[in-house]
Amino acid sequence: MSTPTSSQLLDVAVSAAREAADLVARGRDGAGAHVATKSSPVDVVTAVDAASEELLVRRLLTARPDDGVLGEEGASRNGTSGVRWIVDPIDGTVNFLYDVPAYGVSVAAEVDGSVRAGAVLNVATGELFTASAGEGAWLSAPGRTVRRLHTGRPASLEQTLVATGFGYRAEQRRAQGRVVAELLPRVRDIRRFGSAALDLCAVAAGRVDAYYELGLHPWDHAAGALVAAEAGAVVSGLRGAPVGEPMVVAVAPSVAEPFLDLLAELHP
Ligand code: LIP
């Protein structure tokens, strides 16, 4: 079987993400009825997370039966095609539980280890962020024209709006809080939206100028990192490391060097 184009993979990702988003939206009002916890008492998972992932896996493998899959809620399958789908059925689960309008379905297509297509759909707003490798990043939303995404261009760190997130374990959060306390007086301000995928898309859209977070999983950042990169963001780890474990950073090029240097200083 020939390797599909990034655009063909994106079409599959968007179709599956839309169906899963419809399921998540229908489950929102009853979300609190079936809640379990994972790594800590505040790391929640709902029955809707599981149902969304089951739907995503079914749709993706119906479309491409020889592919692999990796999902937050346990989906894990090696494929034979070289394509692996990396999915977060609800990124921003706490927001979903509290009906805070920042939770999304994230679907990324990885080909031979490199993410080639990504779709992040904000279930609450209908905003769909998409990217395919080398073909730019785009935002479509109900009632609005599709627009190409570009990062902001802050002139300095002091004018840089920074998004971040925190882990679920108390000790991790204590350390992350100390970093934010050092960062806050040196940047424009901090935002904590509660969804890594949407945070990365916010960098792509110029809604924040930078995002960083420790301890994410591939499903949190796979699609959003491609959207940010295709919008012109510098996407990496710290000290020249690739994006992923332990750090995800996406930042407007105009402040990438001082921002990455500051993060490295605060994470010795
Ligand atoms: C969330 C991330 C967010 C992070 C949260 C959590 P989930 O993913 O998107 O950036 O700060 O701690 O990991 O658990 O909602 O899929």
Residues whose N, C-alpha, C, O or C-beta is under 5 A from the ligand:
A	BS01	LIP	I90 D91 G92 T93 V94 G165 F166 G167 Y168 G194 S195 A196 A197 D220
